[in-house]
Amino acid sequence: MKLLVTSAANKVPLIECIKKTVNLNIIASDANPNNLVQYFSDGFWQMPLLKDLKIEEFILYCQKHHISYVLPTRGPDLIYFSSYKSQLEREGIFVHSSSNESLMVANDKLNFFDFLHSKGLPAIPTFTNLDKFKSSSSKFVIKERNGAGSKNLFLNLSYEEVKSILPTIEAPIIQPMITGEEYSIDVYVSRNKKVKAAVVRKRSLVMDGESQITEIVDHPRLESLIKETAIALELEGHVMFQAFEDDQGKLWIIECNPRIGGASTLSIYAGLDTFNWWIAECNGENIDDWPVEIKNVKQIRYKKDLIL
């Protein structure tokens, strides 16, 4: 049996993490043949663009190459493969994703805020125009409504700056600028919609916008909040949240990335045994009573050469 990682690009740390935690051959796939992962995986497939990929062709490829597990690593991949999740499972191919309905809420920052607000959960206020905010003297953040990462992310903006930037973004949302401690939380939700574990991590050293040192921290109050949120959203598998604790100690949920994130490997090494849990569940096992031990570890990111 093999595991296919889609849109693998240059996600070498993820490939190495999977290989260290499960005994499977890893096939990396990407539409671009010029990437790094092909040198670290057990095989590479130049997969067609999603718009050109027929699910029947995908099933045939998986069957031919004995692929039983599919790990989407990009938002559009999640939407595509979750749409065919039941069909793929009937063919013995398991996709690591939540339902399409849950993804539509989690991937849309405005829908995400509206949903959490309706459940009484502390989502950061999110709107599409400035009129919803009471004070014009506050500082603001602009993001893409459906974007991921730092593309079209503008921080610490004045009221006038927001007005000038809004027309330049296709589907912007506005949030208040919060000062305090930022956290990332990785969660594993089982197929029967129970949270197996949650791991909180924070960036200790950031250089050029990227985290160079990240560490696991104990934050029971935040863990509890995120577990409740993941269940409310009916998510499944490994998902990631961003949250803030402001200067008054209030917790704010910023957004949800319903997949494994770039630094989620730290949480996996710390004891969030995502891949073994998921594969066991795919094979009909109940993991509710499997032991969990989370270690307070630290991740250092640095450049490394591979000589062939």
N, C-alpha and C positions, 0 to 999 in steps of 0.2 A: 504493500500500500504506500501511496505517496501523498504529499500535501502540496497544493499549488498556491503560491503567493501571487496575487494579481497586483499590477501597477507597482512592481517591486522596485523599479528605478534604481536608486542608490541606497536602499535601506539595508545596508550590510549588517549593522548591529542587530536588526530584527532577525535576519536570516541566521546569524550566528547564535542568537538566543534560542530560536526554535530548535536548531540542531543540537544544542547543549541540553535541552529539556525533554525532547521526545526522540524516540528511536524510529524515525521515518526519513525517507529520502525527500528532499525539498526541491521542487521544481519552481523556479522563479519565472514570472512572465511579465512582459511589458511590450507596449507598442513600439517603443524605441529600442533598436538593437544595441545602441551605444550606451551601455550602463555598466555599473560596477558589479552588480549582484551575480552576474553570470560566472564570475571568477570565484564565488563563494558558495554557490548552490550546487546541487547534484545534477542539474539540468536547466536548460533555458528554453522558453517558448516565446517567440515574437508574436504575441497575441494580436489579433486584429483590433482596431478601435471598436468600442462598444456599439457604435451606430452601425457597424458592418458585421457584427458578430451575431449569428443566428444561434439560438440556444441548442438546437439539434446538432450543429457542428461542434459546439462546446462539449456536449455530452459524448459525442463520438471520440473527440480528442481525449477526454478523461478516461473513457473506457479503454481506448487503445493503449494509453500510457499508465493504466492502473492507478489513476488518481481518485482517491476516496474523499479527500478533504480540500475545501477551498477557503482561503483566507483573503478576503478583500481588504485592501489597505487604503482606499480612497473613497471619498463620498459617493461619486457617481457609480463606482463599482458596487458599493453596498446596495444602492437603489436598484441597479440592474439585476444583481444576483438574488436579492431578497424577493424580487418579483417572481422568480422561478424556483424559490426554495423548496416548495412541496414537490414540484415536478422533478427536481434534481434528486431529492431524497428517495423518490420512488425508483430512481436509477442507481441508488446506492452512493450518491455523491452529496456530501454534507457541507453546507455553507455556514460560515461563522458570521451570523448577522442577526439583528432583531427583525421584527416584522416590518413590512413596508409602511404600515400605519404609524408605528412608533418612530421610524426613521423620519417620516415627514414632519413630525413634531420636533424631534431633536435637532434636525438639520436646519430648521427655519428659526432664526433667533426671535422673530416676533411671535410666531406660534408658540415657541418654547416659553417665552415670558407669559403669554396669555394663559397657557395651560397651567404653569406652576402657580401663577397668581390665583387662578380659580380654585386651586387645591390648598391655598393658604401657605404655600412654600415661599421662602424669601428670595425670589428671583429679582435681579437688578432691574429697575424700571427700564423698559425698552419701547421706543416709539419711533414713528417715521417722520415726525415733524416737531419743531421746537415748541409749538403752542401747548404741548402737553406738560411742559416743565414750568414750574411756578416761578423760578428765579432766573433772570437773564444775566446775573452776576456769577453764576456757577460755572464750573469747568465741565467740558463734555468729551465724550469719545464717539467717533464715527467708525462703523464697521459695515461690511457687506452683510446684507440680511442672510444670505446663504453661503457666505464665504468661510474659508478655513485658513488658519495661519495668519500671517501679518500683512497679506496683500490688502491694499486699501484700508489699512488700519491707521486712524489718526487719533492721537492722544492729547489730553490737556488743552483742549481748544476753548477759545472764548466764544461767546454767543455770536459775534460777528464773523468769526472764522468758520463756525459751523454753517452759517448762511451762505458763505462763499464756496465751501467745499461740497455741500449737498448736491448741487446740480451736476457735479462732475462724476458722480457714482450712480450706476444704473439702478440699484435697489438698496439704498442706504438705510441703516437704523442708527438711532442716537441713544446713548446711555450716559448717565452722570459719571463723572470721573471720581473714582473712589480711591482714597489713600489708605494704605494698610499693608497687610501681608497677603500675598497671593499664593494659592495652593493648587496643585493638580491632584486629582483623586482617581485612582484606577479601581474599578469594581468588576467583579465577576458575578453575573446573575445566571443561575442554572436554568435549564429548559423548563422546569416546573415553577419558574418565576420566584425563586428564593435567592437572596444574596448570600453567596458563599463566603466572600470576604471583600473588604475595602482597604486600600492602602493609600495613605496621604503622603505626598512628597512636596518639597519646596526647592526652589532654585537658590543655591547659596552664592554662586558666582556666575554673573552674566557678562559675556564679552561680545560686542558687535551684535547684540540682540539674541544671541544663542546661549543657552545654559551650558556652562562648562563644568560646574559642580552641582549635583542634585543629590538630596539626601531624604531618606525616609524619616518621618516624624510621627510622634504620637499625638493625635488630636481626636479623642473619642466623640466630642460634641459634633465635629464636622463629619466624622465617619457616619454617625447616626443619621444626620441630616441627608447625606448623599445616598445612603441605603434606602431611606424612605422615598427619596426622589426617584431613584432608579426603579423601584417597584411601582410607583405611581405612573411612570412613563411606560411600564410594561416592556422594558428593555430585556435583552438576552445576550449572554456571552460577555466578552470583555468590552467595557465601555469606559470612557474617561470624562471627567467633569473638571471645569475650572471654577474656583471660588475665591472670594476675598473675605478676610476678617478685617473690618474697618477699625479705625482708631478708638472706637467706643466698644469694640468687642463683638459687634453684630456681624453675623455671617450672611454673605450674599452669594447666591449661585449665579455665575456669569453665563456659562454655556455648557453644552454637552457635545462631545465628539463621540458618536456611538460606535467606536471601533478602537483598536489598539493605536495609541499615539506614539510620537517619535521617541519619547523618553519612558514609555510604559515598560520597556525592557527592565528598568531598574526595579519596578514593582514585581515583575515576574521573578527576577533573581532573589528578591526579598522574601518570596514565598507565595505570591499570587500565582498558583500553578495552572494558569489558563489553559495551556495546550493539553496537558494530561487530563484535566477535568473535562474539557470539551470533547476530546476523543473518547473518553470513557462514556460520556453521556450519549454520543453518537452511536455507541455500541450497546446502548440500552442499560447502562449501569446507573445506579442512584448514588450520587456523590454527597448526599446530605450529611452523612456521618463520617466522611473522610476527614482526617485531622488537618488543621491549618496552623502553621507557625510562621508568623511574620517577623523578619529580622530587621533591625535598624541598620541598614547598609547605606553606603554612599557611592555615587557614580561620578567618575572623572572622565570627561570627554577630551580626547586628544587625537591628533593626526598620526596615522601609522602607515608605513609602506608595506606593500606586498611584492616580493621579488619572485618572478616566475622563471 
